[in-house]
Structure formats: C-alpha cells, structure tokens
Amino acid sequence: MANLVALFSNWWNLYVRFYDEEHHREAITSRPALMHGVARQVQSGGQRKVKVSLQHEYGEAIARAVREVSSQLHYMMAIAEQWTIEQRWSLLLTRLLRRWLGGKWLSGVPPDAKLLLSG
C-alpha cells in the first residue's frame, strides 16, 4: 500500500506540473483543493466525459486549472494519436520536465512535436 501511495503522489505532482511548471506542489497540500468536487461520468455519442462540480471556495480558479490541463492533454493526444506509445511517453515527460531539461528533449520525441513543446 505504501508503494501505491508513493506512486499516486508522484503522478499527482506530474499532473499539477501541467498547470504550474515553475513550482513543486506536494500532493498533501495541493490535492485537497483540487479534490473538493463531486464528479459523475456522462456517456453520450460514444464518448465518456467526467463532469465535476466544485465545492471549494476557490472553485473558479481550480476549474480554470483543470480546464487548462485537460485542454493541453486533449491537444497532445490529437497530434500524437499516430505515434507509438514510446513516442507519446517521451513527449509527455519532456513536456512535464522541460524546466529541468533546459530546452532539451528526451530521446524518442518526434520532430513534429515542436508545436506541443514550444508553449
């Protein structure tokens, strides 16, 4: 169980880094704010979506952050849908860790990923 908790905390840090790559956010402080919501899954037209109603006092700021992260992920998937799993992972990790990579790309990122990594 401890290994699972550590894994989820690490994934959470990477998820929050999509929104704010300049600061490291610990899961113990950032997760409660982002999890004060009620979610339900909606299926329509062959697509599944998760609708979230936020109950937090900073609900609008949190909703904006979640929309931004979701938008980035959807944009990446639309461009990378023809790539291999390894290329997708290289792109995702390069995007999340670009502050520490100093402008370098991890090996395996296709050259046409420039649009995704420029912003």
FENBELBEL-V618616 format. One line per field, one symbol per residue. ss: DSSP state (A for helix, B for strand, O for the rest). phi: phi as a letter, one per 40 degrees, with the letter a starting at -180 (. if undefined). psi: psi as a letter, one per 40 degrees, with the letter a starting at -180 (. if undefined). A space follows every 10 residues. Layout:
BEGIN
ss = ???
phi = ???
psi = ???
END
This chain:
BEGIN
ss = OAAAAAAAAA AAAAAAAAAO OOOOOOAAAA AAAAOOBBBB BBBBOOBBBB BBBBOOOOAA AAAAAAAAAA AAAAAAAAAA OOOOAAAAAA AAAAAAOAAA AOOOOOOOOO AAAAAAAOO
phi = .ccccccccc ccdccccdcb ccbcbcccbc cdccbcabba cbbaggbbbb bbbcbccbdc cccccccccc cccccccccc ccccdccccc cdccccbccc cggcbcchcc dccdccbcc
psi = dddddddddd dddddddddg edihhidddd dddeefihii hhhhfeihih hhhheidfdd dddddddddd ddddddddde deiidddddd ddddddeddd efeiiiiehi deeddded.
END
